[in-house]
Amino acid sequence: MTQLGARSSMTQSGLLRNYINGQWLPSAAGDVLSVNNPATGEVLAQVPISPKQEVDQAAQAAATAFEEWRRVPPPQRVQYLFKLKDLLETHLEELAQTITQECGKTLAESKGELRRAIENVEVACGIPMMMQGTVLEDIASGIDEFMIRQPLGVAAAIAPFNFPAMIPFWFMPYALACGNTYIVKPSEKVPLTMQRIFELLDQAGFPPGVVNLVNGAKETVDAILEHPTIQAISFVGSSPVAKYIYAQAAAHGKRVQCQGGAKNPVIVLPDADQEMTTRIVADSAFGCAGQRCLAASLAVTVGEATEWFTDAIAHTAATRTVGNGLDPEVQMGPVITAQSQQRIGSLIQTGADEGATVLVDGRNAHIPTLEAGHFVKPTVLQNVPPSGEIAHTEIFGPVLGLMPVDTIEAAIALVNRSPWGNMACLFTNSGAAARQFRYEATAGNIGINIGVAAPMAFFPFSGWKDSFFGDLHGQGAHAMEFFTQTKVVVERWPQEWSRQF
């Protein structure tokens, strides 16, 4: 049992509570799921599958709180976020350990995730500037026109398992700073991180009902999608679920942004720096055990790059240290569940059946003392057929496919034929090649000598094609626009108050 057990957010039996209207409340759920440490198999807690009545309770509390919260001036609203930033900094080590325990990634990766979450809080504190409208005086004699931004109302996030702290912060700080109230439904696989963050939100002093947490699974998600009070939905996860969320939420008249899956290619040109390229691509493909939407999953090698890159990446994959993420010597942790482990193994076999060579095989990984963990070691598939299933399927595990081509034009064509469009990267020393690639590649996040092209919080987390459903992305100005609606006012005053010409 984690250290959360002694706090009010969890019962003595290890059952997580919901946070609604400023209080930790037990769920009336009849069904619960175990939260397991994927490295050890240890049961960390029990998460309730909250029924629709508890979603309604949170939505009603948020709707009531919205009437007062929207009237709090933006410079005062962000003071709560400043307090939250300080609390996140103070408890960063503890939170990172919680992420690693329930998610499996290394402690360094967990700390990096939290830094990105804090970065979004910092950017959202600029809402008094970001949310400003526009004015045009005297559009006609004595008539002024201006545009202002106002909050939507109640918004909600449906979060994935792979970044339990960072991803809700692509949305929540901006929603709150803009004057909305908020509901978070964390992944039922990794609810402990957000549970602890909500304890910090409580300490930050947000008024009751402004922030709410409801645990659960699909039943809880459907209740959020259908609730008439909830005006906006943010989601990150697989593309099939993203399509479902987008369709259902839009059908109920909600504003929606859904980040889906990916099959991210990296192109390696012959002139790329060999040591740097190998190290960065390995970190991209195998970091977080490949369980991130910006993981490199295909390496398209051009011409002479094929020979040296193949040898180098195979050696790097085979020598990567795998184990419990709390061990400082470990470079890669487990995958999230036994089902994920089995699925990844099955897809590796599919690649072999399609004709790819399993150059480095991470299946049947044995980690001493961690026999109950869900481990897949780094895997490299050589000569992946461009038309095969593996070339287009998101594996969401530490598997890198290699695909040789003769020219950069052929490599870009492979990128652009993909139904995915989350990220594409190029490794080269040629400025001309880099410019051609960034101009022609049809993906929303482009990396040049970067393996994980994750935008800073000042920029939107872009995504194209089947990797994103919606118009406005998370983070930065896009998030501010998503969580506000524009109102145009055309105004004329009596003649004695407005100069006439």
C-alpha positions as CSV (number, residue, x, y, z in Angstrom):
1,M,0.0,0.0,0.0
2,T,1.3,3.5,-0.8
3,Q,1.7,6.3,1.6
4,L,-1.6,7.7,0.3
5,G,-3.4,5.2,2.7
6,A,-3.1,7.5,5.7
7,R,-4.7,10.4,3.9
8,S,-8.4,11.4,3.6
9,S,-8.4,10.6,-0.1
10,M,-8.2,6.9,0.6
11,T,-10.1,4.7,3.1
12,Q,-8.2,2.5,5.5
13,S,-9.0,-0.5,3.3
14,G,-7.2,1.2,0.3
15,L,-10.3,2.3,-1.6
16,L,-9.9,5.7,-3.3
17,R,-12.4,8.5,-2.7
18,N,-13.7,11.1,-5.2
19,Y,-13.1,14.8,-4.6
20,I,-16.4,16.7,-5.1
21,N,-17.3,20.2,-4.0
22,G,-14.2,20.5,-1.8
23,Q,-14.6,17.2,0.0
24,W,-13.3,13.7,-0.2
25,L,-16.3,11.5,-0.6
26,P,-16.6,7.7,-0.7
27,S,-18.0,6.2,-3.9
28,A,-21.2,4.1,-3.9
29,A,-19.7,2.1,-6.7
30,G,-20.5,-1.6,-6.6
31,D,-17.4,-2.4,-8.8
32,V,-13.8,-1.7,-8.0
33,L,-10.5,-2.4,-9.8
34,S,-7.1,-3.0,-8.4
35,V,-4.3,-0.5,-9.0
36,N,-1.1,-2.6,-9.5
37,N,2.6,-1.7,-9.6
38,P,3.6,-3.0,-13.0
39,A,7.1,-3.7,-12.0
40,T,6.3,-5.8,-8.9
41,G,2.7,-6.8,-9.2
42,E,2.0,-5.3,-5.8
43,V,-1.6,-4.0,-5.3
44,L,-1.3,-0.3,-4.4
45,A,-5.0,0.6,-4.0
46,Q,-8.5,-0.1,-5.1
47,V,-10.3,2.3,-7.5
48,P,-14.1,2.6,-7.7
49,I,-16.0,2.6,-10.9
50,S,-18.1,5.6,-10.0
51,P,-21.7,5.5,-11.3
52,K,-23.3,8.3,-13.3
53,Q,-24.9,9.8,-10.1
54,E,-21.5,10.7,-8.8
55,V,-20.6,12.3,-12.2
56,D,-23.8,14.3,-11.9
57,Q,-22.9,15.3,-8.3
58,A,-19.5,16.6,-9.5
59,A,-21.1,18.4,-12.5
60,Q,-23.7,20.1,-10.4
61,A,-21.1,21.2,-7.8
62,A,-18.9,22.6,-10.6
63,A,-21.9,24.4,-12.2
64,T,-22.8,26.0,-8.9
65,A,-19.1,27.0,-8.3
66,F,-18.8,28.4,-11.8
67,E,-21.2,31.3,-11.1
68,E,-18.8,32.7,-8.5
69,W,-15.5,31.5,-10.0
70,R,-16.1,33.2,-13.3
71,R,-16.5,36.5,-11.4
72,V,-13.1,36.2,-9.7
73,P,-10.7,38.6,-11.7
74,P,-8.1,36.7,-13.7
75,P,-5.2,38.1,-11.7
76,Q,-6.8,36.7,-8.6
77,R,-7.6,33.3,-10.2
78,V,-4.0,32.7,-11.1
79,Q,-2.9,33.2,-7.5
80,Y,-4.3,29.8,-6.8
81,L,-2.2,28.4,-9.6
82,F,0.9,30.1,-8.2
83,K,0.2,28.3,-4.9
84,L,-0.3,25.0,-6.8
85,K,3.1,25.5,-8.6
86,D,4.8,25.9,-5.3
87,L,3.2,22.8,-3.9
88,L,4.1,20.7,-6.9
89,E,7.7,21.9,-6.6
90,T,7.8,21.0,-2.9
91,H,6.3,17.6,-3.4
92,L,8.0,16.7,-6.7
93,E,10.1,13.8,-5.4
94,E,7.1,12.2,-3.7
95,L,4.9,12.7,-6.7
96,A,7.6,11.2,-9.0
97,Q,7.8,8.1,-6.9
98,T,4.0,7.7,-7.0
99,I,4.1,8.0,-10.8
100,T,6.9,5.4,-11.0
101,Q,5.1,3.0,-8.6
102,E,1.8,3.0,-10.5
103,C,3.0,3.7,-14.1
104,G,6.3,1.9,-14.2
105,K,8.5,4.5,-15.9
106,T,11.9,5.4,-14.5
107,L,12.2,8.0,-11.7
108,A,14.0,10.4,-14.1
109,E,11.2,10.1,-16.6
110,S,8.6,10.7,-13.8
111,K,10.4,13.9,-12.7
112,G,10.6,15.0,-16.3
113,E,6.8,14.5,-16.7
114,L,6.2,16.6,-13.6
115,R,8.4,19.4,-14.9
116,R,6.2,19.5,-18.0
117,A,3.1,19.7,-15.8
118,I,4.5,22.6,-13.8
119,E,5.5,24.3,-17.0
120,N,1.9,24.4,-18.1
121,V,0.9,25.9,-14.7
122,E,3.4,28.6,-15.3
123,V,2.1,29.4,-18.7
124,A,-1.5,29.4,-17.6
125,C,-0.5,32.1,-15.0
126,G,-0.2,34.4,-18.0
127,I,-3.9,34.3,-18.7
128,P,-4.4,38.0,-17.8
129,M,-2.4,38.7,-20.9
130,M,-3.4,35.7,-23.1
131,M,-7.1,36.2,-22.5
132,Q,-7.3,39.8,-23.5
133,G,-9.8,40.9,-26.2
134,T,-9.6,43.5,-29.0
135,V,-11.3,46.9,-29.4
136,L,-11.9,49.1,-32.5
137,E,-13.2,52.6,-31.6
138,D,-15.5,54.5,-33.9
139,I,-16.4,51.8,-36.4
140,A,-19.0,54.3,-37.3
141,S,-19.8,57.7,-35.8
142,G,-20.2,57.3,-32.1
143,I,-20.1,53.5,-32.3
144,D,-17.4,51.3,-30.8
145,E,-16.9,47.5,-31.3
146,F,-15.0,45.1,-29.2
147,M,-14.4,41.4,-28.7
148,I,-14.1,39.8,-25.2
149,R,-13.4,36.2,-24.1
150,Q,-15.6,34.5,-21.5
151,P,-15.4,31.1,-19.9
152,L,-17.5,28.2,-21.2
153,G,-18.6,26.8,-17.8
154,V,-17.9,23.2,-16.6
155,A,-15.2,21.3,-18.5
156,A,-13.7,17.8,-18.0
157,A,-10.6,15.8,-18.8
158,I,-10.5,12.1,-19.5
159,A,-6.9,11.1,-19.0
160,P,-4.7,8.2,-20.1
161,F,-2.4,6.0,-18.1
162,N,1.0,6.9,-19.6
163,F,1.4,10.4,-18.2
164,P,-0.8,10.6,-15.2
165,A,0.5,14.0,-14.1
166,M,1.4,15.8,-17.2
167,I,-1.5,15.3,-19.6
168,P,-4.3,16.6,-17.3
169,F,-2.1,19.7,-17.0
170,W,-2.3,20.3,-20.8
171,F,-5.8,21.4,-20.0
172,M,-6.7,22.0,-16.4
173,P,-4.6,25.0,-15.5
174,Y,-5.8,26.9,-18.6
175,A,-9.5,26.0,-18.0
176,L,-9.2,27.2,-14.4
177,A,-7.3,30.4,-15.2
178,C,-9.9,31.3,-17.9
179,G,-12.7,31.1,-15.3
180,N,-14.1,27.6,-15.9
181,T,-14.7,24.9,-13.3
182,Y,-13.2,21.4,-13.9
183,I,-13.7,17.7,-13.5
184,V,-10.8,15.2,-14.0
185,K,-11.4,11.5,-14.6
186,P,-8.0,9.8,-14.3
187,S,-7.1,6.5,-15.9
188,E,-8.3,3.7,-13.7
189,K,-4.9,2.1,-14.2
190,V,-3.0,5.0,-12.6
191,P,-5.3,7.1,-10.3
192,L,-2.9,7.6,-7.4
193,T,-0.9,10.4,-9.0
194,M,-4.0,12.6,-9.6
195,Q,-5.3,11.6,-6.2
196,R,-2.3,13.2,-4.6
197,I,-2.3,16.2,-6.9
198,F,-5.9,16.9,-5.8
199,E,-4.8,16.8,-2.2
200,L,-2.4,19.6,-3.3
201,L,-5.2,21.4,-5.1
202,D,-7.2,21.3,-1.9
203,Q,-4.2,22.8,0.0
204,A,-3.9,25.5,-2.7
205,G,-7.4,26.7,-1.5
206,F,-9.5,26.5,-4.6
207,P,-13.1,27.2,-3.7
208,P,-15.4,24.2,-3.3
209,G,-16.6,22.9,-6.6
210,V,-14.0,24.6,-8.8
211,V,-12.0,21.4,-9.1
212,N,-13.4,17.9,-8.9
213,L,-12.1,14.4,-9.3
214,V,-14.3,11.3,-10.2
215,N,-12.7,7.9,-10.5
216,G,-14.0,5.3,-12.8
217,A,-13.9,3.5,-16.2
218,K,-16.1,3.5,-19.3
219,E,-19.4,3.9,-17.4
220,T,-18.0,7.0,-15.8
221,V,-16.7,8.3,-19.1
222,D,-20.1,7.8,-20.8
223,A,-21.8,9.8,-18.0
224,I,-19.3,12.6,-18.5
225,L,-20.0,12.6,-22.3
226,E,-23.7,12.7,-21.9
227,H,-24.1,15.1,-19.0
228,P,-25.8,18.3,-20.2
229,T,-24.0,20.6,-17.8
230,I,-20.5,19.7,-19.0
231,Q,-19.6,22.0,-21.9
232,A,-16.1,20.8,-23.0
233,I,-14.2,17.6,-23.1
234,S,-10.4,17.0,-23.4
235,F,-9.2,13.5,-24.1
236,V,-5.8,11.7,-24.8
237,G,-5.6,8.0,-25.6
238,S,-5.9,5.6,-28.5
239,S,-7.4,6.7,-31.8
240,P,-10.4,4.2,-31.7
241,V,-11.4,5.6,-28.3
242,A,-10.6,9.2,-29.4
243,K,-13.0,8.7,-32.3
244,Y,-15.7,7.4,-29.9
245,I,-15.2,10.2,-27.4
246,Y,-15.2,12.9,-30.2
247,A,-18.4,11.5,-31.8
248,Q,-20.3,11.0,-28.6
249,A,-19.3,14.3,-27.0
250,A,-20.0,16.3,-30.2
251,A,-23.4,14.6,-30.6
252,H,-24.3,16.0,-27.1
253,G,-23.3,19.5,-28.2
254,K,-19.9,19.7,-26.5
255,R,-16.7,21.3,-27.5
256,V,-14.2,18.5,-27.9
257,Q,-10.4,18.0,-28.4
258,C,-9.2,14.4,-28.7
259,Q,-5.5,13.4,-29.0
260,G,-5.3,9.9,-30.5
261,G,-2.6,7.4,-31.3
262,A,0.4,7.5,-33.5
263,K,3.0,5.6,-35.5
264,N,5.9,8.1,-35.4
265,P,8.7,7.8,-38.0
266,V,12.2,9.1,-37.7
267,I,14.2,9.5,-40.9
268,V,18.0,9.0,-40.7
269,L,20.1,10.4,-43.5
270,P,23.7,9.3,-44.2
271,D,25.2,12.5,-43.0
272,A,23.6,12.3,-39.5
273,D,25.8,12.3,-36.5
274,Q,26.0,8.5,-35.8
275,E,26.5,8.5,-32.0
276,M,24.0,11.3,-31.3
277,T,21.4,9.9,-33.6
278,T,21.5,6.4,-32.2
279,R,21.3,7.6,-28.6
280,I,18.4,10.0,-29.3
281,V,16.4,7.5,-31.3
282,A,16.9,4.8,-28.7
283,D,15.7,7.2,-26.0
284,S,12.7,8.0,-28.1
285,A,11.8,4.5,-29.0
286,F,12.4,2.8,-25.6
287,G,11.9,5.7,-23.2
288,C,8.8,5.2,-21.0
289,A,8.9,1.6,-22.4
290,G,7.6,3.0,-25.7
291,Q,4.3,4.0,-24.1
292,R,3.9,7.5,-25.3
293,C,2.2,9.1,-28.2
294,L,5.5,10.7,-29.3
295,A,7.6,7.5,-29.2
296,A,9.7,6.8,-32.3
297,S,8.3,3.5,-33.7
298,L,9.7,3.4,-37.2
299,A,13.2,4.3,-38.3
300,V,13.4,5.0,-42.0
301,T,17.1,4.8,-43.0
302,V,18.2,6.4,-46.2
303,G,21.0,4.9,-48.4
304,E,24.3,4.4,-46.5
305,A,22.7,5.2,-43.2
306,T,21.0,1.7,-43.1
307,E,24.2,-0.2,-42.4
308,W,25.7,1.9,-39.6
309,F,22.4,2.7,-37.9
310,T,21.1,-0.9,-37.9
311,D,24.2,-2.1,-36.1
312,A,24.3,0.8,-33.7
313,I,20.6,0.7,-32.7
314,A,20.6,-3.1,-32.3
315,H,23.6,-2.9,-29.9
316,T,22.0,0.0,-27.9
317,A,18.7,-1.9,-27.6
318,A,20.3,-5.1,-26.5
319,T,22.3,-3.4,-23.8
320,R,19.6,-1.2,-22.3
321,T,19.1,-1.9,-18.6
322,V,15.5,-2.9,-17.8
323,G,13.9,-3.2,-14.3
324,N,12.1,-1.4,-11.6
325,G,12.0,2.3,-12.4
326,L,12.8,3.2,-8.8
327,D,16.3,1.7,-9.3
328,P,18.6,4.6,-10.4
329,E,20.6,2.2,-12.6
330,V,17.5,1.2,-14.6
331,Q,17.0,2.8,-18.1
332,M,13.6,1.4,-18.9
333,G,10.7,0.1,-16.8
334,P,7.8,-2.3,-17.4
335,V,4.8,-1.9,-19.6
336,I,1.6,-1.1,-17.8
337,T,-0.3,-4.5,-17.6
338,A,0.0,-8.2,-18.4
339,Q,-2.5,-7.6,-21.3
340,S,-0.2,-4.9,-22.8
341,Q,2.8,-7.3,-22.4
342,Q,0.9,-10.0,-24.3
343,R,-0.4,-7.6,-27.0
344,I,3.1,-6.3,-27.7
345,G,4.5,-9.8,-27.9
346,S,1.8,-10.8,-30.3
347,L,2.6,-7.8,-32.5
348,I,6.3,-8.6,-32.6
349,Q,5.3,-12.1,-33.9
350,T,3.0,-10.4,-36.5
351,G,6.0,-8.5,-37.7
352,A,8.1,-11.6,-38.0
353,D,5.3,-13.4,-39.8
354,E,5.1,-10.5,-42.3
355,G,8.8,-11.0,-43.1
356,A,10.6,-8.7,-40.8
357,T,13.7,-10.0,-39.0
358,V,13.6,-9.9,-35.2
359,L,17.0,-8.4,-34.8
360,V,16.7,-7.8,-31.1
361,D,13.9,-9.8,-29.3
362,G,12.5,-8.4,-26.1
363,R,9.9,-11.0,-25.5
364,N,10.1,-13.4,-22.6
365,A,12.1,-11.0,-20.6
366,H,13.3,-12.3,-17.2
367,I,14.1,-9.7,-14.6
368,P,15.5,-11.3,-11.4
369,T,13.3,-10.7,-8.3
370,L,10.6,-9.1,-10.5
371,E,9.0,-12.2,-11.9
372,A,5.5,-10.7,-11.4
373,G,6.3,-7.6,-13.4
374,H,5.2,-6.9,-16.9
375,F,8.4,-6.5,-18.8
376,V,9.2,-6.4,-22.6
377,K,12.8,-5.5,-23.3
378,P,13.7,-3.2,-26.2
379,T,13.0,-4.9,-29.6
380,V,14.2,-4.1,-33.1
381,L,12.5,-5.4,-36.2
382,Q,14.6,-5.2,-39.4
383,N,13.2,-4.7,-42.9
384,V,9.6,-4.0,-41.9
385,P,7.4,-4.3,-45.0
386,P,5.9,-0.9,-45.8
387,S,2.5,-2.4,-46.6
388,G,2.3,-4.7,-43.5
389,E,0.3,-4.4,-40.3
390,I,3.4,-3.5,-38.2
391,A,4.2,-0.5,-40.4
392,H,0.9,1.1,-39.6
393,T,-0.2,-0.3,-36.1
394,E,0.6,1.6,-32.9
395,I,2.3,-1.0,-30.8
396,F,2.6,1.2,-27.7
397,G,5.6,-0.7,-26.5
398,P,9.4,-0.7,-26.8
399,V,9.5,-1.9,-30.4
400,L,11.3,-0.1,-33.2
401,G,10.8,-1.1,-36.8
402,L,13.5,-0.4,-39.4
403,M,12.6,0.4,-43.0
404,P,15.4,1.2,-45.6
405,V,14.8,3.5,-48.6
406,D,17.1,5.1,-51.2
407,T,16.2,8.8,-51.0
408,I,14.8,11.4,-48.7
409,E,11.9,11.8,-51.1
410,A,11.0,8.2,-50.7
411,A,11.2,8.6,-46.9
412,I,8.9,11.6,-46.9
413,A,6.5,9.7,-49.1
414,L,6.4,6.9,-46.4
415,V,5.7,9.5,-43.8
416,N,2.9,11.1,-45.8
417,R,1.2,7.9,-46.7
418,S,0.6,7.1,-43.1
419,P,-2.9,7.6,-41.6
420,W,-1.2,9.0,-38.5
421,G,0.2,12.5,-38.1
422,N,1.4,13.1,-34.6
423,M,5.2,13.4,-35.1
424,A,7.9,12.9,-37.7
425,C,11.6,13.5,-37.1
426,L,14.7,13.9,-39.3
427,F,18.3,13.4,-38.4
428,T,20.8,15.2,-40.7
429,N,23.5,17.8,-40.9
430,S,21.9,19.3,-44.0
431,G,19.9,22.5,-43.6
432,A,18.4,22.0,-47.1
433,A,17.2,18.5,-46.2
434,A,15.8,19.8,-42.9
435,R,13.9,22.6,-44.6
436,Q,12.5,20.2,-47.3
437,F,11.4,17.8,-44.6
438,R,9.7,20.3,-42.3
439,Y,7.9,21.8,-45.3
440,E,6.7,18.6,-46.8
441,A,6.1,16.2,-43.9
442,T,2.4,15.9,-43.0
443,A,2.6,15.6,-39.2
444,G,1.7,18.1,-36.5
445,N,5.0,17.9,-34.5
446,I,8.2,18.0,-36.4
447,G,11.7,17.2,-35.0
448,I,15.0,18.1,-36.6
449,N,17.7,16.1,-34.8
450,I,15.2,15.7,-32.0
451,G,13.8,12.3,-31.1
452,V,10.7,13.4,-29.1
453,A,9.3,16.6,-30.6
454,A,7.2,17.4,-27.5
455,P,6.2,21.1,-27.7
456,M,6.9,23.3,-24.7
457,A,3.9,24.6,-22.9
458,F,4.0,27.9,-24.8
459,F,3.1,26.0,-28.0
460,P,0.1,23.8,-28.8
461,F,0.6,20.0,-28.6
462,S,-0.2,19.6,-32.3
463,G,-1.4,16.5,-34.1
464,W,-2.8,15.8,-37.6
465,K,-4.8,13.2,-39.4
466,D,-6.0,10.2,-37.3
467,S,-3.8,11.4,-34.4
468,F,-6.2,14.3,-33.5
469,F,-9.9,15.0,-33.6
470,G,-10.9,18.6,-33.1
471,D,-9.7,22.0,-34.0
472,L,-7.8,23.4,-30.9
473,H,-5.1,21.4,-29.2
474,G,-3.9,21.4,-25.6
475,Q,-1.4,23.9,-24.1
476,G,-0.7,27.5,-24.6
477,A,-2.8,29.8,-26.7
478,H,-4.8,26.9,-28.2
479,A,-5.9,25.8,-24.7
480,M,-6.9,29.4,-23.8
481,E,-9.0,29.6,-27.0
482,F,-10.6,26.1,-26.4
483,F,-11.7,27.1,-22.9
484,T,-13.2,30.5,-23.8
485,Q,-15.8,31.7,-26.2
486,T,-15.7,35.1,-27.9
487,K,-18.4,37.7,-27.5
488,V,-18.6,40.7,-29.8
489,V,-20.1,43.9,-28.4
490,V,-21.2,46.8,-30.7
491,E,-21.9,49.8,-28.5
492,R,-23.4,53.2,-29.0
493,W,-24.1,55.7,-26.2
494,P,-26.3,58.8,-26.2
495,Q,-25.0,61.7,-28.2
496,E,-23.9,63.7,-25.3
497,W,-21.5,60.9,-24.3
498,S,-20.2,60.0,-27.7
499,R,-18.6,62.6,-29.9
500,Q,-20.3,62.8,-33.3
501,F,-18.7,63.9,-36.5
